[in-house]
Each structure stands twice: as C-alpha cells, then as structure tokens.
C-alpha cells in the first residue's frame, strides 16, 4: 500500500473538514458541515483519515459513548462513517484505519462496536468483531390500562421547545439498565433536529420527551428523554391512542407490570458488530438515536 498521510481530530481545520464533508456527501449524502456549524459534535466525534495532497481519500470515525449494560457502566467506542474515495478503493486504506483505531482504543475501552449494511458484513469479522443479532420488542396494546395526560408536540424551531429538548437531552438518564446510553448529546441532538424533528412529544406533567412515530396501527417508540428514572408502564399507558394495536420499542424496555414480546431480528442493513472484554451483549437493542 502506498504511504498516505494519516490525520485526525481536524474538524476545526477548514480545508480538511470540507474535504471530509465532500466525501461524506458523495458517499452517504450526509452534510457534516451543517452539524459542525451548529456545534453538535460536542468533542465526541473524531475522524481518522488518510489524505493525498490535502484531499481526504479514506476515513473511519469514532464516537465516544457511555453505556450501561446490566447495571454496569461501560466505556465504549462506536465506529462509523467508514468510507473511501472511489479512486482509492481496494488499496487497503479502510482496513489500515480500522486496525489503527482498534489498536489505539481497545485497551482503554470496554466495548468497540459498529453497525454495518449487508454489503460489508464479511469485512468486520477480519478485525475481531463478532456479529450480534439484536432483539425486537413489542407490546400488545389490549393489555394496557389507558390513561390521559397533557402531551405537546415539540417544534425544533421554537425557542422554548428547543430549550426543553436541550435540557432533557443533555442530562438524560439511560433508558434501560439492561442496555442504555447516556452522555449521548451527540448523536442524539442530530436525530432530534433532523431525522426525528417531527416526532418529538413532550409529556408536560411528567417532564419527559418521547421520540415516537405511528404507522399502520403501530406505535414506534424510539427513545425517551428523562431526568428521572423512567416509569415505562405509566408512560405507555398515556401515549397510546384507540387506533394503536402494537407498540414497538426500539430499545430494551423495562416494565414492572407489563411484559413485552421479545424475539431476535436480523437487520441486514443495520447489523451490529462488537469487540468487547468482560461485557456480554446478548438479546439487546441499541436505541435508534444512539446509532451513527
């Protein structure tokens, strides 16, 4: 492999950041430049890139994450934005960056993980990653004792609503002690301001935000932002409507009175791969807004 220059932690250097962003736009259609100017990285997102004459030609990024797994705090690295310019593919650049990152971080972190699409499922096991099939969790609405509460749909462009999102998102508790993510202001705020901007609902009396969306009589709950321990039984009772038949949880739910169904579910375009030490990740599901 020809020697290229390896650079990292360069988001404040315009020429490299803009070159990285062009490659991300061409590869994934993602505009990191907008996120950068909005201050959404919070020093938790770092690129490791090869450059050729100041052009970013290959990249692997890390996201520093705090997990709770079976009640234990874990330091984690989530890998993402793995990409190579078409003119430089099949030269081992991504593999070289991946090896570098694993060697740099695996001693000081409990878990290194990533989500891969079906085109690269055979790539990551070469570096010691194990495939983990995540679970799917559903609850039949018929068993719920429905209640009422004041629910306000949030508008990210409204100053008061945005402050509510920032207040609850900045210091949220993990959604589950079986598997939860906290201190996840990045990438949580990106999801709130973009992907789920029309799916934010504030339970006024409970001081809780639900990220949820309805489709085909199914209520999808993607995450819950709360400064207090979450009473999931009570929350679900208050957000279902008569048309709902099933609630699907895109995280590991913890109930005191209800019981959700649980089944392993292959996700070909979002497959979890993990390197871990003294940490078992089985029958789990990473919250959707924590994925990069």
C-alpha positions as CSV (number, residue, x, y, z in Angstrom):
1,X,0.0,0.0,0.0
2,X,1.3,3.4,-0.9
3,X,2.1,5.7,2.0
4,X,-0.5,8.4,2.7
5,X,-0.6,10.9,5.5
6,X,-2.8,9.9,8.5
7,X,-4.6,12.9,10.2
8,X,-7.1,13.0,13.0
9,X,-9.1,15.5,15.2
10,X,-9.1,18.1,12.4
11,X,-12.7,19.4,12.4
12,X,-11.5,22.9,13.2
13,X,-9.2,22.9,10.1
14,X,-11.4,24.1,7.3
15,X,-9.6,22.5,4.3
16,X,-9.6,19.0,5.8
17,X,-13.2,19.3,7.3
18,X,-14.6,20.5,4.0
19,X,-12.8,17.7,2.1
20,X,-14.1,15.2,4.6
21,X,-17.6,16.6,4.2
22,X,-17.5,16.3,0.4
23,X,-16.5,12.7,0.6
24,X,-19.3,12.1,3.2
25,X,-21.8,13.8,0.9
26,X,-20.7,11.8,-2.1
27,X,-20.7,8.5,-0.2
28,X,-23.7,8.8,2.2
29,X,-25.4,12.1,1.3
30,X,-24.6,13.3,4.8
31,X,-23.8,17.0,5.5
32,X,-21.5,17.2,8.4
33,X,-20.7,20.8,7.7
34,X,-24.1,21.9,8.9
35,X,-23.8,19.8,12.1
36,X,-20.3,21.3,12.7
37,X,-21.5,24.9,12.5
38,X,-24.4,24.1,14.8
39,X,-21.9,22.8,17.4
40,X,-23.4,19.3,17.5
41,X,-20.3,17.2,17.9
42,X,-19.5,18.1,21.5
43,X,-15.9,16.7,21.2
44,X,-17.3,13.2,21.0
45,X,-16.9,12.6,17.2
46,X,-13.4,12.2,15.8
47,X,-12.2,11.4,12.3
48,X,-9.2,9.3,11.4
49,X,-8.4,9.9,7.7
50,X,-5.8,9.4,5.0
51,X,-5.1,12.4,2.8
52,X,-3.4,12.8,-0.5
53,X,-2.4,16.4,-1.3
54,X,-4.9,17.8,1.3
55,X,-7.8,15.7,0.0
56,X,-9.4,13.3,2.4
57,X,-9.4,10.0,0.5
58,X,-10.4,7.5,3.2
59,X,-11.9,7.8,6.7
60,X,-13.0,5.9,9.7
61,X,-14.6,7.9,12.6
62,X,-15.1,7.1,16.2
63,X,-17.9,8.2,18.6
64,X,-17.1,8.1,22.3
65,X,-20.1,6.6,24.1
66,X,-21.1,5.9,27.7
67,X,-23.1,2.7,28.1
68,X,-24.9,0.9,30.9
69,X,-25.0,-2.8,30.4
70,X,-26.8,-5.0,33.0
71,X,-26.5,-2.2,35.5
72,X,-22.7,-1.7,34.9
73,X,-21.2,1.5,33.4
74,X,-19.1,0.8,30.3
75,X,-16.8,3.0,28.2
76,X,-17.4,2.4,24.5
77,X,-16.3,3.5,21.1
78,X,-18.8,3.4,18.2
79,X,-17.2,3.3,14.8
80,X,-18.9,5.0,11.9
81,X,-18.5,7.0,8.6
82,X,-16.3,4.3,7.1
83,X,-15.7,5.5,3.5
84,X,-13.1,5.6,0.7
85,X,-13.0,7.8,-2.4
86,X,-13.8,5.7,-5.5
87,X,-10.3,6.4,-7.0
88,X,-8.6,4.9,-3.9
89,X,-10.7,1.8,-3.2
90,X,-9.3,-1.8,-3.0
91,X,-6.0,-0.4,-1.7
92,X,-6.5,-1.5,2.0
93,X,-7.0,2.0,3.3
94,X,-10.1,1.3,5.3
95,X,-8.6,-1.8,6.7
96,X,-5.4,0.1,7.8
97,X,-7.5,2.8,9.5
98,X,-9.6,0.1,11.3
99,X,-6.6,-1.7,12.6
100,X,-5.1,1.6,13.8
101,X,-8.2,2.6,15.7
102,X,-8.7,-0.9,17.3
103,X,-5.1,-0.9,18.5
104,X,-5.3,2.6,19.8
105,X,-8.6,2.2,21.8
106,X,-9.2,-1.5,22.7
107,X,-7.1,-1.4,25.9
108,X,-8.9,1.5,27.4
109,X,-12.5,0.9,26.4
110,X,-14.8,-2.0,27.3
111,X,-16.7,-2.1,24.0
112,X,-16.0,-1.2,20.4
113,X,-19.0,-1.6,18.1
114,X,-20.5,-0.5,14.8
115,X,-23.5,-1.0,12.6
116,X,-22.9,-2.4,9.1
117,X,-25.0,-2.8,5.9
118,X,-25.3,-6.0,4.0
119,X,-22.6,-5.1,1.5
120,X,-19.8,-5.2,4.1
121,X,-20.9,-8.0,6.5
122,X,-17.8,-10.0,5.7
123,X,-15.4,-7.1,6.3
124,X,-15.6,-6.5,10.0
125,X,-15.0,-10.1,11.4
126,X,-11.5,-9.8,9.9
127,X,-10.7,-7.4,12.7
128,X,-12.1,-9.4,15.6
129,X,-15.7,-8.1,15.5
130,X,-18.4,-10.6,16.4
131,X,-21.8,-10.3,14.8
132,X,-24.7,-9.8,17.3
133,X,-28.3,-10.3,16.3
134,X,-30.3,-7.6,18.2
135,X,-33.7,-8.2,19.6
136,X,-37.1,-6.8,18.7
137,X,-39.6,-5.8,21.5
138,X,-43.4,-5.4,21.1
139,X,-46.3,-4.9,23.4
140,X,-50.0,-5.7,22.6
141,X,-52.0,-2.6,23.3
142,X,-55.0,-4.6,24.5
143,X,-53.3,-5.4,27.8
144,X,-52.8,-1.7,28.7
145,X,-54.8,0.3,31.2
146,X,-55.1,3.5,29.1
147,X,-54.7,6.9,30.9
148,X,-54.6,10.5,29.9
149,X,-52.0,13.2,30.2
150,X,-51.1,16.5,28.6
151,X,-48.9,15.9,25.5
152,X,-47.4,18.7,23.5
153,X,-45.8,18.1,20.1
154,X,-42.5,19.9,20.0
155,X,-41.2,22.2,17.3
156,X,-37.4,22.3,17.0
157,X,-37.6,25.8,15.5
158,X,-39.5,27.1,18.6
159,X,-37.0,28.6,21.1
160,X,-38.9,27.3,24.2
161,X,-39.3,23.8,22.7
162,X,-35.6,23.7,21.7
163,X,-34.6,24.6,25.2
164,X,-36.7,21.7,26.5
165,X,-35.0,19.3,24.1
166,X,-31.6,20.6,25.2
167,X,-32.4,20.4,28.9
168,X,-33.7,16.9,28.9
169,X,-31.3,15.6,26.2
170,X,-28.1,17.0,27.8
171,X,-28.6,15.2,31.1
172,X,-30.9,12.3,30.3
173,X,-30.8,9.1,32.3
174,X,-30.2,5.8,30.4
175,X,-33.4,4.4,29.1
176,X,-32.7,1.0,30.4
177,X,-30.2,-0.6,32.8
178,X,-30.1,-3.7,30.6
179,X,-28.7,-1.6,27.8
180,X,-28.8,2.2,27.9
181,X,-26.7,5.1,26.5
182,X,-26.1,8.3,28.4
183,X,-24.0,11.4,27.9
184,X,-25.1,10.9,24.3
185,X,-25.8,14.5,23.4
186,X,-24.0,13.6,20.2
187,X,-25.6,12.0,18.2
188,X,-28.9,12.4,20.0
189,X,-29.4,16.1,19.1
190,X,-28.7,15.3,15.4
191,X,-31.6,12.8,15.4
192,X,-33.8,15.3,17.3
193,X,-33.1,18.2,14.9
194,X,-33.2,16.2,11.6
195,X,-34.4,12.5,11.4
196,X,-37.0,12.8,14.2
197,X,-37.7,16.5,14.1
198,X,-41.4,15.8,13.5
199,X,-41.6,13.0,16.1
200,X,-40.8,14.8,19.4
201,X,-43.6,14.7,22.0
202,X,-43.4,16.3,25.5
203,X,-45.4,14.9,28.4
204,X,-45.8,18.1,30.3
205,X,-46.7,16.7,33.7
206,X,-44.1,14.0,33.6
207,X,-41.3,16.3,32.1
208,X,-40.4,13.6,29.6
209,X,-39.8,13.7,25.8
210,X,-40.8,10.7,23.7
211,X,-39.4,10.2,20.2
212,X,-42.2,8.3,18.6
213,X,-43.9,7.7,15.3
214,X,-47.1,5.9,14.2
215,X,-47.6,3.8,11.1
216,X,-50.1,1.1,10.2
217,X,-51.7,1.0,13.7
218,X,-48.3,0.5,15.2
219,X,-46.7,3.0,17.7
220,X,-42.9,3.1,17.3
221,X,-41.1,4.5,20.4
222,X,-37.5,5.2,19.5
223,X,-36.3,6.8,22.7
224,X,-37.4,8.5,25.9
225,X,-35.6,11.5,27.4
226,X,-36.0,12.0,31.1
227,X,-34.0,13.3,34.1
228,X,-35.7,10.9,36.4
229,X,-36.0,7.1,36.4
230,X,-38.4,6.1,33.7
231,X,-41.8,4.5,34.6
232,X,-42.3,2.9,31.3
233,X,-45.6,1.2,32.3
234,X,-47.2,4.6,33.1
235,X,-45.7,6.4,30.1
236,X,-47.0,3.8,27.6
237,X,-50.5,3.9,29.2
238,X,-50.6,7.6,28.5
239,X,-49.4,7.8,24.9
240,X,-51.4,5.0,23.2
241,X,-54.5,6.0,21.3
242,X,-57.5,3.9,20.2
243,X,-56.1,3.2,16.7
244,X,-52.9,1.7,18.1
245,X,-52.7,-2.1,18.1
246,X,-49.0,-2.7,18.8
247,X,-46.2,-0.8,20.5
248,X,-42.7,-1.5,19.2
249,X,-39.8,-0.4,21.3
250,X,-36.6,0.5,19.5
251,X,-34.6,0.0,22.8
252,X,-34.6,-2.6,25.6
253,X,-37.9,-1.9,27.5
254,X,-38.1,-2.4,31.3
255,X,-41.6,-2.9,32.7
256,X,-42.8,-3.5,36.2
257,X,-46.4,-4.7,35.4
258,X,-46.4,-5.5,31.7
259,X,-44.4,-7.9,29.6
260,X,-43.3,-7.3,26.1
261,X,-42.7,-10.0,23.5
262,X,-39.0,-10.5,22.6
263,X,-37.5,-12.1,19.5
264,X,-34.2,-11.9,17.7
265,X,-34.5,-10.0,14.5
266,X,-32.0,-9.9,11.6
267,X,-31.4,-6.3,10.3
268,X,-29.4,-6.8,7.1
269,X,-28.7,-3.1,6.6
270,X,-28.1,-2.3,10.3
271,X,-26.2,-5.3,11.7
272,X,-24.4,-4.9,15.0
273,X,-20.7,-6.0,15.3
274,X,-18.9,-5.9,18.6
275,X,-15.5,-6.3,20.2
276,X,-15.9,-6.5,23.9
277,X,-14.0,-7.5,27.0
278,X,-15.8,-8.8,30.1
279,X,-19.1,-7.5,28.6
280,X,-21.9,-9.7,27.3
281,X,-24.1,-8.2,24.7
282,X,-26.9,-10.6,24.0
283,X,-30.6,-10.1,23.5
284,X,-30.1,-6.4,23.5
285,X,-31.0,-3.5,21.2
286,X,-29.2,-0.2,21.0
287,X,-31.6,2.8,21.0
288,X,-32.1,4.1,17.5
289,X,-30.9,7.7,18.2
290,X,-27.6,6.4,19.5
291,X,-26.6,4.9,16.2
292,X,-24.1,6.7,13.9
